[in-house]
Amino acid sequence: MEKKYNPKDIEQPLYERWEQQGYFKPNGDTRQDSYCLIIPPPNVTGSLHMGHAFQQTLMDILIRYQRMQGKNTLWQVGTDHAGIATQMLVERKIADEDGKNRQDYSRDDFIEKIWQWKATSSAAITHQMRRLGNSVDWERERFTMDEGLSNAVKEVFIRLHQENLIYRGKRLVNWDPKLCTAISDLEVEKRVLKGVMWYFRYPLAAGVRTAAGLDYLVLATTRPETMLGDTGIAVNPDDLRYRDLIGQFVMLPLVGRCIPIVGDKYADIHKGTGCVKITPAHDFNDYEVGKRHRLPMINILTCEGAIRQEAEIFNTDGEVSTELSGEIPMLFRGLERFAARKAIVAELNRLGLLVAIQDHDIIVPYSDRGGVIIEPMLTNQWYVRTAPLVQAAVEAVKLGKIQFVPKQYENMYFSWMSDIQDWCISRQLWWGHRIPAWYDSNGQVYVGQSEIIVREQYQLGKDITLYQDDDVLDTWFSSGLWTFSSLGWPEDTEALHTFHPTSVMVSGFDIIFFWIARMIMLTMHFIKDKNGQAQVPFKIVYITGLIRDEEGQKMSKSKGNVIDPLDIVDGINLTDLLEKRTGNMIQPQLAEKIRRRTKKQFPNGIKSYGTDALRCTLAALASTGRDIKWDIKRLEGYRNFCNKLWNASRFVLMHTEDQDCGFNGGKKVFSLADRWILAKFNQTVKMFREALDSYRFDLAVSILYEFTWHQFCDWYLELTKPVINNGSDIELRGTRHVLVSVLEALLRLAHPIIPFITESIWQRVKILSGNQNKTIMLEPFPAYSAGLVDGEVIANLEWIKQVIVSVRTIRAEMNVMPSRSLTMILRHATPAVVRRVNENLKLILFLARLESITFLPPEEIGPVAVSQIIDGAELVIPMVGLIDKTAELERLIKAVVRIESEINRITARLSNKVFIDRARESVVVKEREKLENHQKSRAKLLKRQAMIFSSS
């Protein structure tokens, strides 16, 4: 082995060999249980981020763990076409490179441009996945718009339409005026902004007065432009001020429309003026009020968010209505929505109808993709009736057929399912699965696989002109079929029979509603087992938290805190990192802010840590909490862990290669340390497996780290040195045998988490035991053995460790050089202690660096000494001649003065209210931690002083 662990030298060659040898494929052994993971398909819109790396690491740990248990495993891989995001990127690309927009191309030509871009982007993603060590079956790779999945999407749409579970209707949706498409709730980002509340007078109809004798009502709004679409005023039926006005009318300012006053609990007596303007076509709450009171709906906006030349009038059922006039005042026609807002406020002020203007914090919905404020818009869209699909999906979780880990997420799932709305599945894009519906000149709709099939099915002659619906399906619709469509449905494939339902779905809590629930509903509707019972898509839903930066903020390009996982693996210099984070930004101030932050966080760029260190860190962060703060220091720690394992392996190989390790026979004697490490490893296997079986990846890493670093490296390797240096042949054979056996098993235990370093080392270690197999990933995973439980051995060795630690602690506290031999006295020793010392005297003397161990009778006082209580005895180290008391006291006094100065400085800072109010929380927390550590250090120093004085 090389002296230095260098992940760059081993990782890529190993992965290429794994893939070429087909180690990631199912083993095809139908006698074994099947185990399948379906990857949440990443969007083909660029590259993987830390969230992808996090989830994929956990999935790879699971699949490697199950593969090593002999199961027939499949990790199904694929990517999502990401309708809006992908179309936006390509539109931006052709604008930058060719100065064109989408409308300069035919639909087919533009889509061809996207396919060309997809080929490049998809290659970048698969490269990242390979670098992260993902053991997916690449030969089965799928794409949500490949031919097979496209057929599945059409099949589902057609069947749902035939069952009257899909319909087309005019309803209110989130509308992006920039992209001119409906968007899902997941693509709406709510921001709290400083806004304005305007108060206007609405004149009451002739002869109508309020209880206070006024001939008008005052209404408040943050969106004055929508008043052109008002069709009612709501007051609370219990509001004494207005309840007598229910059934009366007001005259809508500027328009002159007579609109009714309705009684509805939506109007809050204690909020604002108690009166609420109702605009059913431009507000989701108003839409519901309008439905309850059969108010007409007036659409005043174009798709681009400008005031229409003439409003569209619809009844509550979304049908065109002639009940009201669609006339819009000339002054406002064609104005952009926010320009119209200013013009309307100015005109109402001119008319004396503006009562007041107040500053007001408002929650503003932004399009996550388009970056503009969304508008609730009344449009024709396709919908799935979700109510008939909900019951089976809810029962599956209640009956335990699907389990959420952690379990509390079941409540979130049930809450959403209990209030589920019909699902808008159409989008006004070109990129995506085009809706398989055709229309004739009369608007009659025909649904089918293709126009040819539609004409045959409905017997339509060539004289009837058909045109296909321009809309495409919501990306979540195709991904909702992912578990079964990626396995070959609607074809009756062997993969579907073997691997469905899948085993575990790893996902973020933020898409339980948008993806997990819809997958459950659609899968249970379409996939049945051999007995005709509905199949679930997966048995376990493991919900991860979201990766945030070190300050707890969401990682985003606009904040400049995104970290590319490959930059951690390979390293990146500061110049390239700055260019990566700010290169495409058009806002100089924001770019400069990000540059300053990046220079402060990574003054020398990011060094190379390797994939295994990254994977280990991510797994360690996988606690049951919702949010996960990324900490580069932990990454450093797990890079050191890999170094530790590498160096320990070199030590083992150095003392075992070309030596008799007892694998071919020969008498062996095992020392107490040998038997102890075998028993400790057996315990570790049990705990590690329990952690992984319960999806506690963080505990699994902690267990692995504790055994590898502290038990195997720090203790066992040290405990072997007396045998290695002076042992007999049979003792050497026994210790070498255990060294190799435990290291080899430890590598298998660690492999799912750190696959590259374990494979690399294992290839050297396996030779010593005569193993001819080609890869560690197909080796059996270590199993717990009740026969290896040896409590007495563990107790004996743990007591010896306690003695050694106590002696080392006394050396450190009394500033005694490690090279100086000590004498040790044991007072009040129990028979068990006497036995342990006599049986392991040489080992204790060697490791604790002692000249002798003496048992002191209880009646003897003994010399002036430092002592510690250990199990079964009092451990005493005589002080005579050990240290220069005067010099040591002077050193301790200086150290106390220095540390008290730091304590006073930090205390003063934390007492400063200005500092506490202005500093970031993370800075304040660090200062408090420093203070606590300094106080502990001072206590130790004072304790040492007291010990020296007491020995005088």
C-alpha positions, 0 to 999 in steps of 0.5 A: 500500500502507498504510504499516503491515502490519496482518494484521487488515485483509487476512486475512479479506476475502482468505479470503472472496474465495478461498472465494467464487471457488472457488479451493480446488476441484480444477481438474478437469484430468485431464491433470494429476497428481492430488494429494489430502490427507485432513485428520485429522478434528478432534473436534467437542468444542470448538475447535482447539488448537495441535497442529491448527494445526501439522498443518493449516498443514503440510497447507495448505503442501503443497496450495498448493505442489502447486496452484501446480504445476498439479496437480488438487488436493483437500484433503478436509475433515471432522470426527470425532464423537468418541464418548466426548468428545462424549457427556461434554460434552453430559451435562455441559451438560444437568446444568449447564443442566437438572439432568438426566442421560442416563437422563432422556431416551430414547436418540433424544432424547439423541442429538438433543441431541448433534446440536444441540450438534454444529452449534454446535461444528462451526461454531466449528471451521470458523471457526478453520480459515478463519482459519488460511487452510486452502484446503480444499474446503468443498463436500465437507465430511464428518462421520463420522456423516453419511449417506454415512459411516454407510452405509460403516461399516455396509457394512464391519462387515457384510462383515467379519462375513460373512468371520468377521473380526468376532466377539463375545466375552468378554475383558478390556478397559480399563473406565471405571467412571465412563462405564461403557464400554470405552476404547482404550489411547489413552484411558488415561493412565498416572500414576506415583503414591505407592502402597502394597504390601501383603503377605498370608499365603495358607495352604497346603492341609492338610499342604502345606509350603514348602521352608522348612517354612512352611504359608503363602505371602506374596504382595504386591499393590497392589490387595487388593480383587482378591483376591476374584477370585483363581483361582491362584498363580504361581511360577517353575518355576526357583525352588527355594523353590517349584517343589515346590509346583507342582500344590498348592493354597492356601486363599484368605483371606476367601473360602475358595476352594481355588486351585492353584499353577501354574508360570509364567515370569511370576513373577519369582524376584527380584521381591517374594516370588517368588509372584504372585496370579493374578486373570484377570478383573481384570489383563491379565497375569493374564489371559494367565497364566490362559489358559495354565493354563486358570484360571477367571475370576471377575468381582467388580466391577459396571460402576460399580466396586463389589463385586458381590452375587455374582461372575460365573464364566467358564471360559477361553473366556469361557463361564458356568461353575458350576465354582466358587461366586460367593459373596462375603463379606457384609462386602464386598458393594456396597462401592465398590472403594476402600472395599472395599480398606480393608475387606479390608485391615482384615479381613486384619489382624484375622485376622493375615494382614497381614504388612507394608505398604510405600510403593511407587511405582506406575503407575496407569492413568487414563481420559483422558476420565472422569478415574478409575482404569480397571479391567481388566474382563471384558465382552462386546465386538465384536472385529476379527480383525487377524491376517488383515489385517496381512500386506498392511499390513506388505508395503506399507511394506516394498515402499515403497508407503507411506513414512514420513517420517521413516523411523525411524517405520517401525520403530515401525509394524513393532514394533506390527504384529508384536505386534498384538492383536484390536481391541475395536471396541464402546463402551457409549455412545449417541453413535456408529455403533450396531452393526448387529446384532440379537438374538432372545430366544434370543440369536441374532445377525443382522447387517444394514443394518437390522431390515427387511433382517435380517428379509427376509434371514433370513426372520424372521416378525413373531412373532419379537421383535428388539432391536438391540445397544445398543453403538456402534462405536469412533470409530477404526473409522469414522475407519479408513475415512476416506480412502475413505469421505470420497471417497464409498465404497461408491458408485463415485464419480469422486472415488474414482477420481481422488484415491485413493490419497491423496498424503500423510497428516500425523499425530502419532506417537502415533496410528500404532497407533490410526489409521495402521495401521488405515487401512492394514489396512482400506483394503487389504482393501476398496479395489482398483485396476482390476487387483484389487490392493489400494490403499494409503490414502496414499503418504506418512505424514509424522509430526509432533512434538507441540507442547509449552510452552516448558518441554517440558510437554504442553499441557493445560487442567489445566496452564493452558498451552494456547494457542488459535491464534486468540488468537495471530492476533487477540490477547487481553488478560490478563483474557480469557486468565485467564478462558479458562484458569480460568473452568470450574475447580472447584479454586480452588488449581489455578485460582490456580496457573494464574493466577499462571503466566499473569500471569508468562508473558503480563503484558500478554496476547497481542498480535496476530501475524496468521495468516502469522506463526503459520504461518511459526513453526509451519512453522519448528518442523517439524523431524524431532524428536518434541517441539516446544517452543513459543517465543513469541520465534520468533513475534515474529521471524516477525512482524518477517519479515512486516513486513520483506517488507511494507516491502521491497515498499513500497520496490519499489512506490515506485520502480516504480509509474507508471514504465517497468519494461521489461515492454513492450519498451525497451532494458534494462541489468542491473547486477551487482547485478541479475544477482546477485539473479536468480542468487541467487533461482534458487539459492533456488528450487532449495533451497526446492523440494528442502526442500518435496519432502523435507518439510523445512518448517523448512529451507524457512522458513529458506531463504525467510527468509535470501533475503528478509531478508538477500539481497533486503532487506538487500543487493539493495535497498541495491545498487539505490540507486546506479542509482535515484539516478543511473542512466541510463534503460536502467539504471533500466529494467533495475533496475526490471524486476528489482525487480518480477520478483524480488519477484513471483516471491518472493511466489509462492515464499513463498505456500504458507507465508504466503498472506495477505500474499503475495496482498495484495502480489501484487495490487499488483505484478502490475499492473506486469508486466501480469499479468491473473490474479486470484489468486496461488494459481493462478499457477505456482510458481517453477521452477529454471532451469539457464540462470540459473546464473552463478557468476562474477556471484555470486562478484564480488558476494559479494566486494564484500559481503565488503569492505562487511561488513569495513569496517562491522565495523571501523567498529563495533569502532573506534567510528567514526561511520557518517557519517564517510568512510574511505579503504581500502587493499588490499595484496597484491591479486590481479588478480581483486581489481583487476578487481572493484574497477575494474569496481565502484568507484562501487558499493563507494565508495557502500555502504562509505562510502569516500572512496577505494580505493588499491592498495598495492604489496607492498614498502610498509609503509603507515600505522598501520592496522586490517586484515582478510584478505579473499579475494585481498587484505588490507583496510587502514583507516588509523587516523590521525585516526579516533578520540580514542584516550584517550577510546575507551580510557577507554570500553572500560575502563569497559565491560570492568569493567561486563561483568566484574561481570556475569560474576562475578555469574553465575559465582557463581550457577552455582557455587551448588549450591542454585540448580542443584538448585532452579531449573528447567532452562530458567532454568539454561540461560538463565544459562549462555547469558548467561555465554557471551555476556558472555564473548564480548563481553569478548573483543571489547572486549579485542581493541579495546583491543589494536588501539588500543594497537598503533596508538599 
